[in-house]
Amino acid sequence: MQHPHSHRNRRRQILTMTAAAVLTAAGLTTLATGPAQAATARQVEALDRGVVSVHTDSGNLVSWRWLGTDQNDVSFNVYRAGALVNATPITGSTNYFHSGAPAQADYTVRAIVGGVEQADSVHAVQFRTGYKDVPLTPPAGGTTPDGVAYTYEANDASVGDLDGDGQLDFVLKWQPTNAKDNSQSGYTGNTVVDGIKLDGTRLWRVDLGRNIRSGAHYTQFQVYDYDGDGKAEVAMKTGDGTTDGRGTVIGSSSADYRNASGYVLSGPEYLTMFNGRTGAAMGTVDYVPARGTVSSWGDSYGNRVDRFLAGTAYLDGSRPSLIMARGYYTRTVLAAWDWRGGAFTRRWTFDTTSSTNSGKGYDGQGNHQLSVADVDADGKDEIVYGSMAVDDNGSGLWTTKNGHGDALHVGDLDPSRAGLEEFKVDEDSSKPSSWMADAGTGAILWSTAANGDNGRGVSGDVWAGSAGAESWSSRADGVRSPQGAVVASRKPGSINFLSWWDGDTVRELLDDTHIDKYGTASDTRLLTGSGVHSDNSTKATPSLSGDLLGDWREEVVWPTTDNTALRIYSTPYETSTKITTLLHDTQYRTALAWQNTAYNQPPHPSFFLGNDMATAPRPTVYTP
């Protein structure tokens, strides 16, 4: 277990309900420990144990989820084919190494609550060769109107329980090989999105059609249970000719709004909520904001008008809402939607050109991604939109006026101070190349000198030699402490993604198709993906990485080289640390939802998870 340092358990850790009877009457469960202050229970997925068995040369690592709805003092027994394998109940972790066992050994886990052993869990997902393949069927390729042939590659993925069985399913975006950045002219093939179960069963396929251009900035899909029915929905921007999972066409099937340069700068734009189990379009509304005059977004040829971001946020503190956005170089608009009772309701719209916001420095502050977190500790989520933040009620919260950038991180990066922090890199050669700010106020805590377009930056506790998160970037020297001091001269070999992979709480480096552990002299390779490819060109990101199965450590998902499977890797390393599944920390869970947005970034939980951390908080959550 981690060492308890109560001064680090601060206000942001999810707090105990004082009105426990009210929660009980409402069918809610709160299991947090801490100060007796009210905290609203948040809706989360009703997940199964997510048991996995990862085979190594010396046996099997069996790991499982400690759910947010479990008791604090729950313990576990591990069974192989009905026979108990552990000598005493497992209390200090949620993994067990079964020495000498064969790859095909069949495991279940039983929770022990109040001294009473509960029923068997689901059977373990077997990683017999260190990974598990989810079979895929690529869409058929085609030829664009100008005669260019294309095929399909598996691209970004997300997860959600699409059919309500307690197991996470994949939603995968297929991208044509002629996908374009918005700055590049030319036709593209259609974007295709699949719903896929862990065994490879395809639940549905949605074809977004010719009027949705393909590329990293066009289709940001959100997978979440927005209406609380226990099954995830899928939200996407759609157009005339989008075909849902049941073959029903949205709008006109014959309309073609592509111009001679391949851009789609006219015609209707929609927002559609798809049924996660069937792929059926359940509701379609006009996309907010409308494109209006193309040039009002920063150029006339169609680059900046079609820069979209998306996320999911608990704006009321209890239930998730959908965030769909447009623009970040000049004008920026975010629209918040609720999906309840089979219909969309717009909660609010934030527009930098409105009379409320105009002239206040919110224009041009967006990144190629966003982050969602309760930055002001009011129990409700805010949207950190690059160099500015929007409050849960749709009003501007703060802006640093430092402008656009390619990477940002929001989390408890400095556990020695109260609140969350944001680390961000900037592209404006007249602004700091990187900076850290108080995420609740935007107050700059430290920054590095201007140095052109600083295209990459990472913040996370990757080294036990310095307290808190380390931050580093392409165009600033050294590895920096949470206070901005250079604590190591050698930067990690990766400025890309992060993963909790081995047995300690220090995070590892995930880049392209490998995972490394940082060292001040050199990095140590822990995993090289076999027969897989990374996505998104020079960004070299996985399809998805996060705590998807097993205990709190993170899986990584890459497509196989031939795009016929999603290959999932899960850690083979034993850990003595016990943390509630990160899927029930809603800042982390919503980060998995927005991870696919534009330039993918790794997820961060709401609390500090790293070396010498405090005891991890228990979340106050309920399941539908």
Secondary structure, 3 states (H helix, E strand, C coil): CCCCCHHHCCCCCCCCCCCHHHHHHCCCEECCCCCCCCCCCEECCCCCCCCEEEEECCEEEEECCCCCCCCCCCEEEEEECCEECCCCCECCCCEEEEECCCCCCCEEEEEEECCEEEEECCCCEEECCCEEEEECCCCCCEECCCCCEECEEEEEEEEECCCCCCCCEEEEEEEECCCCCCCCCCCCCCCEEEEECCCCCEEEEEECCCCCCCCCCCCCCEEECCCCCCCCEEEEEECCCCECCCCCECCCCCCCCECCCCCECCCCCEEEEEECCCCCEEEEEECCCCCCCHHHHCCCCCCHHHCEEEEEECCCCCCCEEEEEECCCCCCEEEEEEEECCEEEEEEEEECCCCCCCCCCCCCCCCCCCEEECCCCCCCCEEECCCEEECCCCCEEEECCCCCCCCEEEECCCCCCCCCEEEEECCCCCCCCEEEEECCCCCEEEEECCCCCCCCEEEECCCCCCCCCEEEECCCCCEECCCCCEEECCCCCCCCEEECCCCCCCCEEEECCEEEECCCCCCEEEEECCCECCECHHHCECCEEECCCCCCCCEEEEEECCCCEEEEECCCCCCCCCCCCHHHCHHHHHHHHHCCCCCCCCCCCCCCCCCCCCCCCCCEEECC
